[in-house]
Amino acid sequence: MRRLALVALALALVACGGRDTPDDQGLHQDIVSGTTGAEVTFDATVLTNPVQGGDHERFEVEDRTGEILEVDHNTSLAQDVPVHIGDGLVIHGQLYIDPGPRYGVHCTHAQTSTGCPNPGWIEYNNTYYE
């Protein structure tokens, strides 16, 4: 019976992708606290269409607590996200806070590196871009 329960749990994790669920208030607290580098997962609405610059696509989103963030998505490590203004997303990546202050999230790709030690992703329209 115990083995069956473990198999069921493993299958549920695979089916769900084992991914973090959005924590919009956690993102808000990280921004208020100035916790640059925090790993965050949050719901967002696209405010600008993506613009390609070098090997990154950038677009702005608004989270559920009203902060505006730039998404800096590395397209040499992950496929483009075909979003448009008004689309809803779930984003998992690393928070950065630039002077101004200007907020953003990067490391939204599965391939890790020195600057991005944790895999990230963007969920759009039931598809993960990572």
C-alpha positions as CSV (number, residue, x, y, z in Angstrom):
1,M,0.0,0.0,0.0
2,R,2.8,2.4,0.9
3,R,4.5,1.7,-2.5
4,L,1.3,2.5,-4.3
5,A,1.0,5.8,-2.4
6,L,4.6,6.8,-3.4
7,V,3.9,5.9,-7.0
8,A,0.7,8.0,-7.0
9,L,2.6,10.9,-5.5
10,A,5.3,10.7,-8.1
11,L,2.8,10.6,-10.9
12,A,1.0,13.6,-9.5
13,L,4.3,15.6,-9.3
14,V,5.1,14.6,-12.9
15,A,1.6,15.6,-14.1
16,C,1.9,18.9,-12.3
17,G,5.4,19.5,-13.5
18,G,6.5,19.7,-9.9
19,R,6.6,23.5,-10.4
20,D,6.2,26.2,-7.8
21,T,2.8,27.8,-7.5
22,P,2.5,31.6,-7.7
23,D,3.2,33.6,-4.6
24,D,2.2,37.1,-5.5
25,Q,2.5,38.4,-2.0
26,G,5.9,36.8,-1.6
27,L,7.1,38.7,-4.7
28,H,5.6,41.9,-3.3
29,Q,7.5,41.4,0.0
30,D,10.8,40.7,-1.8
31,I,10.3,44.0,-3.7
32,V,9.5,46.0,-0.6
33,S,12.4,44.4,1.2
34,G,14.8,45.0,-1.7
35,T,15.7,41.3,-2.0
36,T,17.4,41.3,-5.3
37,G,18.3,37.8,-6.4
38,A,15.2,36.2,-4.8
39,E,13.7,33.3,-6.6
40,V,10.1,34.3,-7.3
41,T,7.0,32.8,-8.9
42,F,4.1,35.1,-9.7
43,D,1.0,35.8,-11.8
44,A,1.3,38.6,-14.3
45,T,-0.5,40.5,-17.1
46,V,1.5,41.5,-20.2
47,L,1.7,45.3,-20.6
48,T,4.0,45.5,-23.7
49,N,4.6,43.3,-26.7
50,P,8.0,41.5,-26.6
51,V,11.0,43.2,-28.2
52,Q,14.0,41.2,-29.3
53,G,17.4,42.7,-28.4
54,G,20.4,40.5,-29.0
55,D,19.7,37.1,-27.4
56,H,17.0,38.4,-25.1
57,E,13.3,39.3,-25.5
58,R,12.0,41.9,-23.1
59,F,8.5,42.9,-22.2
60,E,6.8,44.5,-19.2
61,V,4.2,42.9,-17.0
62,E,2.1,43.9,-14.0
63,D,1.9,41.5,-11.1
64,R,-1.3,41.1,-9.0
65,T,-0.1,43.5,-6.4
66,G,0.4,46.3,-8.9
67,E,4.2,46.3,-9.5
68,I,5.5,46.7,-13.0
69,L,8.4,44.4,-13.9
70,E,10.5,43.9,-16.9
71,V,10.8,40.3,-18.1
72,D,14.3,39.6,-19.5
73,H,13.9,36.2,-21.2
74,N,17.1,34.7,-22.7
75,T,16.1,33.3,-26.1
76,S,19.4,31.7,-26.7
77,L,18.5,29.3,-23.8
78,A,14.7,29.1,-24.2
79,Q,12.2,29.6,-27.0
80,D,10.4,32.9,-27.5
81,V,7.2,33.4,-25.6
82,P,4.4,34.4,-28.1
83,V,2.6,36.8,-25.8
84,H,0.7,40.0,-26.5
85,I,-0.6,42.9,-24.5
86,G,-3.3,41.7,-22.0
87,D,-2.2,38.0,-21.9
88,G,-1.9,36.3,-18.5
89,L,1.3,34.5,-17.5
90,V,2.9,32.7,-14.5
91,I,6.6,33.5,-14.3
92,H,9.3,31.8,-12.3
93,G,12.7,33.4,-12.2
94,Q,15.1,35.6,-10.3
95,L,14.1,39.1,-9.1
96,Y,16.4,42.0,-9.8
97,I,16.1,45.5,-8.6
98,D,17.9,48.2,-10.6
99,P,18.4,51.8,-9.4
100,G,15.4,54.0,-9.9
101,P,14.1,51.6,-8.6
102,R,13.2,49.4,-11.6
103,Y,12.1,45.8,-11.0
104,G,12.6,42.9,-13.3
105,V,12.9,39.1,-13.5
106,H,15.4,37.1,-15.4
107,C,16.7,33.5,-15.3
108,T,13.4,32.3,-16.9
109,H,15.1,29.4,-18.6
110,A,15.7,25.8,-17.6
111,Q,19.4,25.8,-18.3
112,T,21.3,27.0,-15.3
113,S,24.5,29.0,-15.1
114,T,26.7,30.9,-12.7
115,G,24.3,33.9,-12.8
116,C,21.2,31.7,-12.8
117,P,21.7,28.8,-10.5
118,N,18.0,27.8,-10.4
119,P,15.9,26.8,-13.5
120,G,13.1,29.1,-14.4
121,W,10.2,29.2,-16.8
122,I,7.2,31.2,-18.1
123,E,3.8,29.5,-18.4
124,Y,1.6,30.9,-21.1
125,N,-1.6,29.3,-22.5
126,N,-0.8,26.0,-20.7
127,T,2.6,25.8,-22.3
128,Y,6.0,26.2,-20.5
129,Y,8.7,28.3,-22.2
130,E,11.9,27.3,-20.5
